[in-house]
């Protein structure tokens, strides 16, 4: 199993396409993105991860979460619409704040 943890710094911004390309080259089974923000660039990154098979996504800014901060709570990953694929810890929600 290949696990990648990456601090994409402030949501990735203009670097999201490059981040997605690098992740595709590494072919991870699980990705944990630090500083993921549900801004339009991050939403595009999340969509590219889904297209690459990383369909299970979760973010700390998920509005369905009832608990914030540390220690983090245990959360179940939810499948994106195509239902199959590898796991990712990002989520493409534009309603989350940075």
Secondary structure, DSSP 8 states (H G I E B T S, - for coil): --EEEEE-TTT-GGGHHHHHHHHHHHT-SEEEEET---SHHHHHHHHHHHHTTEEEE--TT-TT----SSS------EE-TT--SEEES----TT---
